[in-house]
Amino acid sequence: MKLVLDTHVHTLVSGHAYSTLAEYIDEAKKKGLELIAQTDHAPAMPGGPHAFHIGNQRVIPDVIDGIRVLKGVEANIIDFEGRLDLEERYLETLELVLVSLHDVCIYPGDRKQNTQALIGAVKNKFVDVIGHSGNPVFPIDVDEFLKAAKAYDVMVEINNSSFGGSRAGSRENCESIARKAKEYGVKLIAGSDAHIRYDLGKFNYAQEVFEKYDIPEALIMNTSAQKLLTHLRGRGKNV
């Protein structure tokens, strides 16, 4: 199964990443990707950009050198109600909104609190993807989380970087999420979480999980740019 798009990409604007958007475009062409989403961190992340930077992505062409570029963000969940660190006036202009729990933006709660935070974010009409929910620092009720993701048709990310050490101990949780997502019919999307161009489209661990649990291609959103764009249009995105 070929994965042709990457929806979790950080440019140097995120503050702790090392490549430009132009460099990612070049890398995408080399690796045969069809689409990438620019998802720099939102303002609550230390070193992250001002909201103006996120909001001004309208100046970025839709297609650059044959690569479809989605204007996006990785917003931070900042409380256990699932509120985000970016105002709706910015969120509504974006083509893909990825949201995550980061322990530098919210102190980890107990299983109930963390689950409530993710479900609150899922219910936000602008949110398209929940990022790296397998992080063991934030234990969750996987079943309740996935039921909400299914009900609101929000994609759940299998974050490749988490397996490589950025969130140690994630594998077991990610496998559980993938296995149960298959049962519930939740859409999954692999994300490289690249912070440098060379990691763009790196999905080796995520693909192992997809293969191990025989996840149907219909539930894996990386297999076609058109499939992802159709899904986003169905959620009211202007893509």
C-alpha positions as CSV (number, residue, x, y, z in Angstrom):
1,M,0.0,0.0,0.0
2,K,1.5,3.3,-1.1
3,L,1.0,6.4,1.1
4,V,1.1,9.5,-1.0
5,L,0.5,12.4,1.4
6,D,1.8,13.7,4.7
7,T,-0.5,15.9,7.0
8,H,1.9,16.5,9.9
9,V,4.8,18.7,8.8
10,H,6.7,21.4,10.7
11,T,8.8,24.1,9.1
12,L,11.4,26.1,10.9
13,V,8.7,28.5,11.9
14,S,7.6,26.0,14.6
15,G,10.7,27.1,16.5
16,H,12.4,23.7,16.8
17,A,12.3,22.5,13.2
18,Y,14.9,22.9,10.6
19,S,13.5,23.1,7.0
20,T,11.5,25.6,5.0
21,L,8.3,24.9,3.1
22,A,10.3,25.2,-0.2
23,E,12.6,22.4,1.0
24,Y,9.7,20.2,1.9
25,I,8.2,20.8,-1.6
26,D,11.5,19.6,-3.1
27,E,11.5,16.6,-0.8
28,A,7.9,15.7,-1.6
29,K,8.8,15.7,-5.4
30,K,11.7,13.4,-4.8
31,K,9.6,11.0,-2.8
32,G,6.6,11.0,-5.1
33,L,4.2,12.5,-2.7
34,E,1.0,14.2,-4.0
35,L,0.1,16.4,-1.1
36,I,1.5,17.8,2.1
37,A,0.0,19.9,4.9
38,Q,1.9,22.7,6.5
39,T,1.1,22.2,10.2
40,D,3.3,24.4,12.2
41,H,2.7,24.7,15.9
42,A,0.2,27.2,17.2
43,P,1.2,30.1,19.6
44,A,1.1,28.2,22.9
45,M,4.0,26.1,22.0
46,P,7.2,27.7,23.2
47,G,9.0,29.1,20.2
48,G,5.9,28.8,18.1
49,P,4.8,31.5,15.6
50,H,2.3,34.3,16.2
51,A,-1.2,33.7,15.2
52,F,-0.7,36.2,12.3
53,H,1.7,33.7,10.7
54,I,-0.9,30.9,10.8
55,G,-3.6,33.2,9.5
56,N,-1.6,34.6,6.6
57,Q,-1.2,31.2,4.8
58,R,-3.7,32.4,2.2
59,V,-0.6,33.8,0.4
60,I,0.7,30.2,-0.2
61,P,-0.3,28.8,-3.6
62,D,-2.6,25.7,-3.6
63,V,-0.2,23.9,-5.8
64,I,3.6,24.4,-5.8
65,D,5.7,22.5,-8.4
66,G,2.9,19.9,-8.7
67,I,2.5,19.3,-5.0
68,R,-0.8,20.2,-3.4
69,V,-0.2,22.2,-0.2
70,L,-2.8,22.4,2.5
71,K,-2.7,25.4,4.8
72,G,-2.9,24.0,8.3
73,V,-1.8,24.1,11.9
74,E,-1.0,21.8,14.8
75,A,-3.0,23.6,17.5
76,N,-2.5,22.8,21.1
77,I,-5.3,21.6,23.4
78,I,-4.9,23.9,26.4
79,D,-7.5,22.7,28.9
80,F,-9.6,19.6,29.8
81,E,-12.6,21.0,27.9
82,G,-10.7,20.7,24.7
83,R,-10.2,24.4,24.0
84,L,-7.4,25.4,21.6
85,D,-4.8,28.1,21.5
86,L,-6.0,29.6,18.3
87,E,-9.1,31.7,17.8
88,E,-11.9,30.6,15.5
89,R,-11.3,33.4,13.1
90,Y,-8.0,31.7,12.3
91,L,-9.2,28.1,12.4
92,E,-12.1,28.8,10.0
93,T,-9.6,29.9,7.3
94,L,-7.5,26.8,7.4
95,E,-7.7,23.7,5.2
96,L,-6.6,21.2,7.8
97,V,-6.6,21.6,11.6
98,L,-4.6,19.0,13.5
99,V,-4.7,19.2,17.3
100,S,-2.7,17.5,19.9
101,L,-1.9,17.4,23.6
102,H,1.6,18.6,24.5
103,D,2.9,18.5,28.1
104,V,4.5,22.0,27.7
105,C,1.0,23.5,26.9
106,I,-1.2,21.5,29.3
107,Y,-0.1,19.5,32.4
108,P,-1.2,15.9,31.9
109,G,-4.3,14.9,33.7
110,D,-5.8,11.6,34.7
111,R,-7.4,9.2,32.2
112,K,-10.8,10.8,32.5
113,Q,-9.5,14.4,32.1
114,N,-7.3,13.6,29.1
115,T,-10.1,11.7,27.4
116,Q,-12.4,14.6,28.1
117,A,-9.9,17.0,26.5
118,L,-9.6,15.0,23.3
119,I,-13.4,14.5,23.0
120,G,-13.9,18.2,23.5
121,A,-11.5,18.9,20.7
122,V,-13.2,16.3,18.5
123,K,-16.5,18.2,18.9
124,N,-14.9,21.4,17.6
125,K,-16.3,21.8,14.1
126,F,-12.9,23.1,12.8
127,V,-10.9,20.1,14.0
128,D,-10.0,17.5,11.3
129,V,-7.3,15.3,12.9
130,I,-6.3,14.3,16.5
131,G,-2.5,14.0,16.6
132,H,-0.4,11.4,18.5
133,S,-3.2,10.3,20.9
134,G,-1.1,7.2,21.8
135,N,1.3,9.3,23.9
136,P,1.6,7.5,27.2
137,V,2.1,10.8,29.1
138,F,-1.6,11.4,28.4
139,P,-3.4,8.1,29.2
140,I,-6.9,8.0,27.7
141,D,-10.0,5.8,27.4
142,V,-9.4,4.6,23.9
143,D,-12.9,3.3,23.3
144,E,-14.6,6.5,24.4
145,F,-12.2,8.6,22.4
146,L,-12.7,6.6,19.2
147,K,-16.5,6.5,19.6
148,A,-16.4,10.3,19.6
149,A,-14.0,10.4,16.6
150,K,-16.4,8.2,14.7
151,A,-19.5,10.2,15.6
152,Y,-17.9,13.4,14.5
153,D,-16.0,11.9,11.5
154,V,-12.6,13.2,12.8
155,M,-9.5,11.4,11.6
156,V,-7.1,9.9,14.2
157,E,-3.4,10.1,13.5
158,I,-0.9,7.2,13.8
159,N,2.2,9.3,14.4
160,N,5.3,7.8,13.0
161,S,7.7,9.9,15.0
162,S,6.2,8.6,18.3
163,F,7.6,5.1,17.6
164,G,11.1,6.6,16.9
165,G,11.5,8.0,20.4
166,S,9.8,11.4,20.5
167,R,7.1,9.9,22.7
168,A,8.7,6.8,24.2
169,G,6.3,4.0,25.0
170,S,3.7,4.9,22.4
171,R,3.8,1.7,20.4
172,E,1.4,-0.4,22.5
173,N,-1.1,2.5,22.7
174,C,-0.9,3.2,19.0
175,E,-1.5,-0.4,18.1
176,S,-4.5,-0.5,20.4
177,I,-5.9,2.7,18.8
178,A,-5.4,1.3,15.3
179,R,-6.9,-2.1,16.2
180,K,-10.0,-0.5,17.8
181,A,-10.3,2.1,15.1
182,K,-10.8,-0.7,12.7
183,E,-13.6,-2.1,14.8
184,Y,-15.3,1.2,15.1
185,G,-14.7,2.3,11.5
186,V,-12.7,5.3,12.4
187,K,-10.6,7.0,9.7
188,L,-6.8,6.8,10.3
189,I,-4.1,8.9,8.9
190,A,-0.3,8.4,9.2
191,G,1.7,11.5,10.0
192,S,5.4,11.8,9.9
193,D,5.6,14.7,12.3
194,A,8.6,15.8,10.3
195,H,10.7,18.5,11.8
196,I,13.3,18.3,9.0
197,R,12.8,17.6,5.3
198,Y,14.4,14.1,5.4
199,D,11.6,12.7,7.6
200,L,8.8,13.9,5.3
201,G,6.7,10.9,4.2
202,K,8.4,8.6,6.7
203,F,5.7,6.1,7.6
204,N,7.6,2.9,8.3
205,Y,6.2,2.3,11.8
206,A,2.7,3.4,11.0
207,Q,2.6,1.1,8.0
208,E,3.7,-1.8,10.1
209,V,0.8,-1.2,12.4
210,F,-1.6,-0.9,9.4
211,E,-0.4,-4.2,8.1
212,K,-0.3,-6.0,11.4
213,Y,-4.0,-5.3,12.0
214,D,-5.0,-5.5,8.4
215,I,-6.5,-2.0,8.4
216,P,-8.8,-1.6,5.3
217,E,-7.5,0.8,2.8
218,A,-10.8,2.6,2.9
219,L,-9.9,3.7,6.5
220,I,-6.4,4.9,5.7
221,M,-6.6,8.5,4.4
222,N,-3.0,8.7,3.0
223,T,-3.6,6.5,0.0
224,S,-5.1,9.2,-2.3
225,A,-5.0,13.0,-2.2
226,Q,-8.4,13.0,-3.8
227,K,-9.8,10.8,-1.0
228,L,-8.5,13.2,1.6
229,L,-9.7,16.3,-0.2
230,T,-13.2,14.8,-0.7
231,H,-13.3,14.0,3.1
232,L,-12.3,17.6,3.9
233,R,-14.9,19.0,1.6
234,G,-17.5,16.9,3.3
235,R,-16.5,18.6,6.5
236,G,-17.0,22.0,5.0
237,K,-13.4,22.8,4.1
238,N,-12.8,24.9,1.0
239,V,-10.2,22.7,-0.6
